[in-house]
């Protein structure tokens, strides 16, 4: 018997504690783990799995990848009530709520395989059985803020030497952001590709901190922030122009032009790339802020039907349960899907091509309300019409979920995680009551998620920002260098911390 199999066997027999696993400890995962640990009955444990040693506050990564001196503040210690840290080898015997730093290498309907991702670790892989799971693994971030370097990027003369390897520790994260700062500082001209929040924030920060640099923002659409009110585009465009950022809309980058060196090293002549129309843009440094990839590979490997081949997103019910209908419903679902697809084509044609564009991967959301806001409009056509699923014990939240056109953002994941956690607590409560049988409809009264109105806050340099909230668009001029990160530390249970404390 392998070490992994033996550990799993011990967990299921000598240590019969029932388990809810939360996969991913970011905005949604941490919230789910907190609610579960507070409300789960005796005899159950919560296991939070994340490959990072600290919570990565990636909304601040773009600022900290440009402005030096604050990078340590983006990595916040885990401080969730009633959840302690555990090593991978001790996990099978833990009966209390624990967090473990590990990489999830496989997923089944009731089992995950964990692998240590710490260099030099002597621990073996571990199979861990679970009763319920919340899949909150999000997405792979765009290259300029992707510490894990999932996407190797464009191999061209614009790419400097590789960023050092990141393995999930705070010290490595700090070093990685510092190396990015040096790249920006060394470049005479910067091309930012992508007109979502991340691209706008990168371009405006670089222009504000280094006004002597030539900064260009290239966006393939005619509008910045196309998922939001048109006033957001107008305010963002004005803010960029005030910082002398050259904004090029409605054109795409010619990636073939990246393969040709337009200047020799040390030459006073700037490197130049082209758009598909032939427009030339100076660019010593290229920042591709063109979207993110859903981290749903584990779900696809478990069951390819769980993930949309078109979007890479996990199909979910409004209860946030993974949606894979039983075989008896498959034929009906296929017919319903055709009807839905035809209706969606009509809606998209009426609304214009931008209605189906992907939203920007990064937004800044300062204050989370205590309850989830409901959508101001009813959903016309349900994206997923199945009411039963083969995986009623697996919930998916955040950027990995195809959640009814919800904006991809931290606060969205937070609210979805609340729904998933409360539904698991309901299911556990019902299953442990006398008289409930396997044939009862346990899903009939589960809470359903409804997306809120679009909400976002985007910085336009150090002090200025534009926001949309509850249909209102406005600007503020109260920004600070570190983006008020102490508020996030407080939300994570670390109140009244000093700058020195944030090195922890």
C-alpha positions in Angstrom: 0.0 0.0 0.0 1.4 3.4 -1.0 1.9 6.2 1.5 -0.9 8.2 -0.1 -3.3 5.2 0.0 -2.4 4.3 3.5 -3.0 7.9 4.7 -6.4 8.0 3.0 -7.3 4.6 4.6 -6.4 5.9 8.1 -8.5 9.0 7.5 -11.6 7.0 6.7 -11.4 4.4 9.5 -9.4 5.4 12.6 -10.3 9.1 12.2 -14.0 9.0 11.1 -14.4 12.8 11.1 -16.5 13.9 8.2 -14.8 16.5 5.9 -15.7 19.5 3.8 -12.8 20.6 1.7 -12.4 24.2 0.4 -10.1 24.3 -2.6 -8.5 27.7 -2.9 -8.1 30.3 -0.1 -8.6 33.5 -1.9 -11.6 35.9 -1.7 -14.3 33.2 -2.1 -12.5 30.3 -0.5 -11.6 32.1 2.7 -15.1 33.4 3.1 -16.6 29.9 2.6 -14.1 28.3 5.1 -15.0 31.0 7.7 -18.7 30.4 7.4 -18.4 26.6 7.4 -16.1 26.6 10.5 -18.6 28.8 12.3 -21.7 26.7 11.5 -20.7 23.1 10.9 -21.9 20.6 13.5 -19.7 18.6 15.8 -18.1 15.6 14.2 -17.3 17.5 11.0 -14.1 19.3 10.0 -13.2 21.9 7.4 -10.0 21.5 5.4 -8.9 24.6 3.5 -6.3 23.9 0.8 -4.2 26.6 -0.9 -0.8 26.4 -2.5 0.2 29.8 -1.2 1.5 30.4 2.3 -0.4 33.8 2.5 -3.5 35.2 1.0 -2.5 36.9 -2.2 -4.3 40.3 -2.5 -3.8 40.4 -6.3 -6.0 43.5 -6.8 -2.9 45.4 -5.6 -0.4 43.5 -7.7 -0.4 45.9 -10.6 0.4 48.9 -8.4 3.0 47.0 -6.4 4.6 45.8 -9.7 5.3 49.4 -10.6 5.7 51.3 -7.3 8.4 50.1 -5.0 8.1 49.9 -1.2 4.7 48.3 -0.7 5.0 44.9 -2.3 5.1 43.0 1.1 1.6 44.3 1.9 0.0 42.2 -0.9 0.6 38.9 1.0 -1.7 38.7 4.1 -1.3 35.9 6.7 -4.2 33.5 6.9 -6.2 34.4 10.1 -9.5 32.6 9.9 -11.3 31.9 13.2 -11.1 28.3 14.4 -8.8 27.2 11.5 -5.3 26.3 12.3 -2.3 25.4 10.1 -1.4 21.8 9.4 1.3 19.9 7.6 0.3 17.6 4.8 1.6 14.5 6.7 -0.5 15.4 9.8 -3.7 16.1 7.9 -5.2 12.6 8.1 -5.2 12.6 11.9 -6.6 16.2 12.3 -10.1 16.3 13.7 -10.2 20.1 13.9 -10.6 22.7 11.2 -7.2 23.1 9.4 -5.5 24.9 6.5 -2.8 23.1 4.5 -0.4 24.5 2.0 -0.4 22.1 -0.9 -1.1 21.7 -4.6 -4.2 19.8 -5.7 -3.2 17.4 -8.4 -6.4 15.4 -9.0 -10.1 15.5 -8.1 -12.7 12.9 -7.9 -16.3 13.0 -6.7 -15.2 12.2 -3.1 -11.4 12.4 -3.1 -8.6 14.9 -3.8 -4.9 14.2 -4.2 -2.6 16.7 -2.6 1.1 17.3 -3.3 3.6 19.4 -1.3 4.8 22.4 -3.2 7.5 23.5 -0.8 11.0 23.0 -2.2 12.8 20.1 -0.4 9.7 18.8 1.3 10.0 15.2 2.5 6.3 14.8 2.6 4.6 12.4 0.2 1.4 12.9 -1.9 -1.8 12.4 0.0 -5.2 11.2 -1.0 -7.9 12.9 1.1 -11.5 11.8 1.1 -14.3 14.4 1.5 -18.1 14.6 1.8 -18.5 18.0 0.3 -16.2 20.3 -1.6 -16.2 24.0 -2.6 -14.1 24.5 -5.7 -12.7 28.1 -5.4 -9.5 27.9 -7.5 -10.4 30.9 -9.6 -8.3 31.5 -12.8 -4.8 32.0 -14.0 -4.1 35.7 -13.9 -2.8 37.7 -16.9 0.9 37.4 -17.4 2.0 40.7 -15.8 0.6 39.7 -12.4 0.8 35.9 -12.7 3.4 35.0 -10.1 3.1 31.3 -11.0 3.9 32.0 -14.7 1.2 29.7 -16.0 1.3 31.3 -19.4 4.8 31.5 -20.7 3.8 34.4 -22.9 5.1 35.7 -26.2 8.7 34.8 -26.9 10.0 38.0 -28.4 12.7 40.7 -28.1 10.3 42.6 -25.8 10.5 39.9 -23.1 13.4 40.5 -20.6 15.0 37.7 -18.7 12.6 35.4 -16.9 11.1 36.2 -13.5 12.5 34.0 -10.8 10.5 30.9 -9.8 7.6 31.4 -7.4 6.6 28.5 -5.2 3.9 30.0 -3.0 5.8 31.8 -0.2 5.6 35.4 0.7 9.3 36.0 0.3 9.2 34.7 -3.3 6.1 36.8 -4.0 7.9 39.9 -2.8 10.9 39.2 -4.9 8.8 38.6 -8.0 7.0 41.9 -7.7 10.4 43.7 -7.1 11.7 42.2 -10.3 8.7 43.4 -12.2 9.3 46.9 -10.8 12.8 46.8 -12.2 11.5 45.8 -15.6 9.2 48.8 -15.7 11.9 51.2 -14.4 14.3 50.1 -17.1 11.9 50.5 -20.0 11.8 53.7 -22.0 8.5 52.9 -23.6 5.7 50.6 -22.4 2.9 49.0 -24.4 -0.1 47.8 -22.4 -2.5 45.6 -24.3 -6.0 45.4 -23.0 -8.6 48.0 -22.0 -10.0 46.3 -18.9 -9.3 47.4 -15.4 -5.9 45.7 -15.2 -4.6 47.4 -18.4 -6.0 50.8 -17.4 -4.4 50.6 -13.9 -1.1 49.5 -15.2 -0.9 52.2 -17.9 -2.1 55.0 -15.5 0.3 53.9 -12.7 3.3 53.7 -15.0 2.5 57.1 -16.5 1.9 58.7 -13.1 5.1 57.3 -11.5 7.3 57.7 -14.6 5.9 60.7 -16.5 9.0 60.7 -18.8 8.2 57.2 -20.2 6.1 56.8 -23.4 3.1 54.7 -22.3 0.6 53.4 -24.9 -2.7 51.5 -24.1 -3.9 49.4 -27.0 -7.5 48.0 -26.9 -9.2 46.0 -29.7 -12.6 47.5 -28.9 -13.9 51.0 -29.3 -14.8 51.3 -25.6 -12.8 50.8 -22.5 -14.4 48.6 -19.8 -17.1 47.4 -22.2 -19.0 45.4 -19.5 -19.8 48.6 -17.6 -21.7 51.9 -18.2 -20.4 54.0 -21.1 -19.6 56.8 -18.6 -16.9 54.5 -17.2 -15.2 54.5 -20.6 -15.4 58.3 -20.8 -14.0 58.9 -17.4 -11.3 56.3 -17.8 -10.3 57.7 -21.2 -10.1 61.2 -19.8 -8.0 60.1 -16.8 -5.5 58.3 -19.1 -5.2 61.3 -21.4 -4.6 63.6 -18.4 -1.6 61.4 -17.7 -0.4 61.6 -21.3 -1.1 57.9 -22.0 -1.5 57.3 -25.7 -4.8 55.4 -26.1 -5.3 53.4 -29.3 -8.8 51.9 -29.6 -10.3 49.5 -32.2 -6.9 48.0 -33.2 -5.2 44.7 -32.5 -1.6 43.9 -31.9 0.3 42.2 -34.7 2.1 39.5 -32.8 4.4 38.7 -35.7 5.9 42.2 -35.3 7.1 41.1 -31.8 9.5 38.7 -33.3 11.6 41.3 -35.0 14.1 43.5 -33.2 13.8 47.1 -34.2 16.8 48.2 -32.2 20.0 46.8 -31.0 20.7 46.6 -27.2 21.8 49.9 -25.9 20.6 51.7 -29.0 18.9 55.1 -28.5 16.3 54.1 -31.0 13.2 52.7 -29.4 11.9 49.2 -30.2 8.8 49.4 -32.3 5.8 47.0 -32.8 2.8 47.2 -35.1 -0.9 46.8 -35.0 -2.6 44.8 -37.7 -3.5 48.0 -39.5 0.2 48.9 -39.7 0.3 51.5 -36.9 3.8 51.6 -35.3 4.0 51.8 -31.5 7.3 52.2 -29.4 7.5 49.5 -26.9 10.6 48.4 -24.9 8.2 46.5 -22.6 5.0 44.7 -23.4 2.3 44.0 -20.8 -0.4 41.7 -22.0 -3.5 42.4 -19.9 -5.9 40.6 -22.2 -7.8 38.3 -19.9 -7.5 35.2 -17.7 -7.9 31.5 -18.0 -10.4 29.7 -15.7 -8.6 27.2 -13.5 -11.0 24.3 -14.2 -8.6 21.6 -15.4 -9.2 19.4 -12.4 -13.0 19.5 -13.0 -12.5 18.7 -16.7 -10.2 15.8 -15.9 -12.8 14.5 -13.5 -15.7 14.8 -15.9 -15.4 16.7 -19.3 -19.1 17.5 -19.2 -18.6 19.7 -16.2 -16.7 22.4 -18.2 -17.9 24.3 -21.2 -15.5 23.7 -24.1 -16.2 27.2 -25.4 -15.4 29.2 -22.3 -13.5 26.8 -20.0 -15.9 27.7 -17.2 -17.6 25.2 -14.9 -21.3 24.8 -15.4 -23.2 25.4 -12.2 -26.8 25.5 -10.9 -28.0 28.6 -9.1 -27.3 26.7 -5.9 -23.7 26.9 -7.0 -23.6 23.1 -7.3 -21.6 21.7 -10.3 -24.1 21.0 -13.1 -23.7 17.6 -14.8 -27.2 16.2 -15.4 -28.0 12.5 -14.8 -28.2 10.4 -18.0 -32.0 10.5 -17.9 -32.0 14.2 -18.4 -29.3 14.4 -21.0 -31.6 14.2 -24.1 -33.9 16.9 -22.8 -31.0 19.1 -21.8 -29.5 19.0 -25.3 -32.8 20.1 -26.8 -33.2 22.9 -24.3 -29.6 23.9 -25.0 -30.4 24.4 -28.7 -33.4 26.6 -27.8 -31.3 28.6 -25.3 -28.5 29.0 -27.9 -30.9 30.4 -30.5 -32.5 32.8 -28.0 -29.1 34.0 -26.9 -28.1 34.7 -30.5 -31.1 36.9 -30.9 -30.4 38.7 -27.6 -26.7 39.2 -28.6 -27.7 40.6 -32.0 -30.0 43.1 -30.4 -27.5 44.2 -27.8 -24.5 44.5 -30.0 -21.2 42.5 -30.3 -19.8 44.0 -27.1 -22.4 42.3 -24.9 -20.7 39.0 -25.2 -17.1 40.3 -24.7 -15.1 38.9 -21.8 -14.9 41.3 -18.8 -11.6 42.6 -17.5 -10.0 40.1 -15.1 -9.1 42.6 -12.4 -11.1 45.2 -10.6 -10.7 47.1 -7.4 -13.5 46.7 -4.9 -13.0 48.6 -1.7 -16.0 47.9 0.6 -17.9 44.6 0.7 -21.6 45.0 1.8 -22.7 42.4 4.3 -25.3 40.9 2.0 -25.4 40.0 -1.6 -27.2 42.5 -3.8 -29.8 41.0 -6.1 -29.8 41.8 -9.8 -31.9 44.7 -10.8 -33.2 42.8 -13.9 -34.6 39.3 -14.2 -32.6 36.7 -16.1 -34.4 36.2 -19.5 -32.9 32.8 -20.3 -31.2 30.5 -17.9 -27.7 29.5 -19.0 -28.1 26.0 -17.5 -31.5 24.4 -17.4 -30.8 21.1 -15.5 -32.3 20.9 -12.1 -30.4 17.7 -10.9 -26.8 17.0 -11.0 -24.5 14.0 -10.6 -22.2 16.1 -8.3 -24.6 17.5 -5.8 -21.8 17.5 -3.2 -19.4 19.7 -5.2 -19.9 23.5 -5.4 -18.0 25.9 -7.7 -17.6 29.6 -7.0 -15.7 32.6 -8.3 -13.9 33.0 -11.6 -14.1 29.2 -12.3 -17.9 29.3 -12.4 -20.2 30.1 -15.3 -22.4 31.9 -12.9 -25.2 33.6 -14.9 -23.2 36.5 -16.4 -21.9 37.6 -13.0 -18.9 40.0 -13.2 -15.6 38.2 -12.5 -14.5 39.9 -9.3 -13.5 39.2 -5.7 -16.8 40.4 -4.3 -18.7 38.2 -6.7 -16.7 35.2 -5.5 -17.3 36.2 -1.9 -21.1 36.2 -2.3 -21.2 33.0 -4.3 -19.1 31.4 -1.6 -21.6 32.4 1.0 -24.4 30.7 -0.9 -22.4 27.6 -1.4 -21.3 27.4 2.3 -24.9 27.9 3.6 -26.2 25.3 1.2 -23.6 22.7 2.4 -24.6 23.5 6.0 -28.3 23.0 5.0 -27.5 19.6 3.4 -25.5 18.4 6.4 -28.3 19.5 8.7 -30.9 17.6 6.7 -28.8 14.5 6.2 -28.2 14.1 9.9 -31.8 14.4 10.9 -33.8 11.2 11.7 -36.2 10.1 8.9 -34.4 11.6 5.9 -33.7 9.0 3.3 -31.6 9.0 0.2 -34.6 9.3 -2.0 -35.8 12.6 -0.4 -35.3 15.8 -2.5 -32.7 17.5 -0.4 -32.1 20.3 -3.0 -35.6 21.7 -3.1 -35.1 24.5 -0.5 -31.4 25.3 -1.2 -30.5 29.0 -1.5 -30.1 30.3 -5.1 -27.5 32.8 -6.3 -28.5 35.9 -8.3 -25.8 38.2 -9.7 -25.7 41.8 -8.4 -25.5 44.9 -10.6 -22.0 45.5 -12.0 -19.7 47.1 -9.5 -16.1 48.2 -10.0 -13.5 50.7 -8.9 -10.5 51.4 -11.2 -7.5 53.6 -10.3 -6.4 56.3 -12.8 -3.0 57.0 -11.3 -2.0 57.4 -7.7 -4.9 59.5 -6.4 -7.7 59.5 -8.9 -10.2 56.6 -9.5 -13.5 56.0 -11.3 -16.2 53.7 -10.0 -19.6 52.2 -10.8 -21.9 51.1 -8.0 -25.6 50.5 -8.1 -25.8 52.1 -11.5 -24.0 55.3 -10.4 -20.7 56.3 -12.0 -18.4 58.7 -10.3 -14.8 59.7 -9.6 -12.7 60.2 -6.5 -9.4 61.8 -5.7 -8.6 60.3 -2.4 -6.2 57.5 -3.4 -3.0 56.6 -1.6 0.1 54.8 -2.7 -0.6 51.5 -1.1 -4.3 51.5 -2.2 -5.5 51.6 1.5 -4.4 47.9 1.9 -4.9 48.1 5.7 -8.7 47.8 5.0 -8.1 44.4 3.4 -5.8 43.3 6.2 -8.6 44.2 8.7 -11.2 42.3 6.6 -8.8 39.3 6.9 -8.8 39.6 10.7 -5.6 41.6 11.0 -6.8 45.0 12.5 -4.6 47.9 13.5 -1.5 46.5 11.8 1.5 48.8 11.2 3.6 48.8 8.0 6.2 46.9 10.0 3.6 44.3 10.9 2.8 43.7 7.3 6.2 42.1 6.7 4.8 39.0 8.6 
